[in-house]
Amino acid sequence: MSVRKFSILRVTVLVLLAGVSLAAVEAAVDASKKEGVIWRDPRGRVNLYYGSGSKAGEPRGPFRFFKEDTSGSSPKYIVRDRDGVRWKVKLGPESQAEIAASRLVWAAGFFTHEGYLVPELHLESIPNHLKRDKLIEDDGVMRNASMKREPHDEKKLGNWKWGENPFKDSREWNGLRVVMALLNNWDVKDVNNGVYKHHGERIYMVSDLGATFGASGRSFPASKSKNNYEVYRESKFICGDTADLVDFCAPSRANIAHLVDPIEFGRRLGLRWIGEDIPRPDAQWIGEILGRLSHEQIRDAFRAGGYSPGEIEGFADVIEGRIAELRKL
């Protein structure tokens, strides 16, 4: 039973025992909904090529430039398609990784944005004053563009913190920590977590999944840090375990290369705990959830990210191996 359902059941039982009216019970349930939801049983989430999206929802041009987003380390732009729908475009090494990662996070029961990988995006009317335009070709073409839909009926309410949220210490919260380690997501800063109001419901999600499928921590050179099959394959998944707890290797501690930036070094030290001291039963539980996936479904997640046939097979094999480790705990 999810934390949200347990909370609603607990409130209902207590109120009924107190002899309060049905209207009061409904009010209590409404109040519990304000906490939001971080996980939902993923049974039925079978299409990992489209994930939370669909073929009908794929972006279709022509696309026109709207504005540049200078946050983060990857080049990002907001564009509009022919129907006026707004999309956030991300370029660089994170674009493929983010799409594949979102499919696996979604398959585990967590929430993700609707996104697609467009191998060749043609953009009209690009201004000359962009701060990050090195990956845009002269004719307005963007290669391997990750496109994230910005729904008109969704509103971002803010960010949530790993160490302070309504789900802390729950099975679902721990399961999300395990999935971040599964993907080697080392950039688990609170600013990369979002709370969204969608169809009247508060949704908690990790909203940036680009720093995945590479090393277990920020590395030098940067090409090892994300979207690097060889490095991901050689990285270790579980660093230690006891009868009760499991320590995962991602996010890893800051290394000596970060000493040139003391602020960054301190920030990375402060993230290590997210992969540590996870209750063994919770790690096993999310392993069983992921264990429902077939080899073909996992391959579809990487096909959606535009990887080569060899990379698709390689990444899928690593993921399956890590899921097997979870199930053997």
Secondary structure as GFF3:
##gff-version 3
##sequence-region A 1 329
A	DSSP	alpha_helix	3	17	.	.	.	ID=ss1
A	DSSP	alpha_helix	22	33	.	.	.	ID=ss2
A	DSSP	beta_strand	63	69	.	.	.	ID=ss3
A	DSSP	beta_strand	76	80	.	.	.	ID=ss4
A	DSSP	beta_strand	86	90	.	.	.	ID=ss5
A	DSSP	alpha_helix	94	107	.	.	.	ID=ss6
A	DSSP	beta_strand	115	124	.	.	.	ID=ss7
A	DSSP	beta_strand	141	150	.	.	.	ID=ss8
A	DSSP	beta_strand	154	158	.	.	.	ID=ss9
A	DSSP	alpha_helix	171	182	.	.	.	ID=ss10
A	DSSP	three_ten_helix	190	192	.	.	.	ID=ss11
A	DSSP	beta_strand	193	198	.	.	.	ID=ss12
A	DSSP	beta_strand	201	206	.	.	.	ID=ss13
A	DSSP	three_ten_helix	222	224	.	.	.	ID=ss14
A	DSSP	alpha_helix	229	234	.	.	.	ID=ss15
A	DSSP	beta_strand	238	241	.	.	.	ID=ss16
A	DSSP	beta_strand	245	248	.	.	.	ID=ss17
A	DSSP	three_ten_helix	256	260	.	.	.	ID=ss18
A	DSSP	alpha_helix	262	269	.	.	.	ID=ss19
A	DSSP	three_ten_helix	272	275	.	.	.	ID=ss20
A	DSSP	beta_strand	278	279	.	.	.	ID=ss21
A	DSSP	alpha_helix	280	290	.	.	.	ID=ss22
A	DSSP	alpha_helix	295	304	.	.	.	ID=ss23
A	DSSP	alpha_helix	309	327	.	.	.	ID=ss24
###
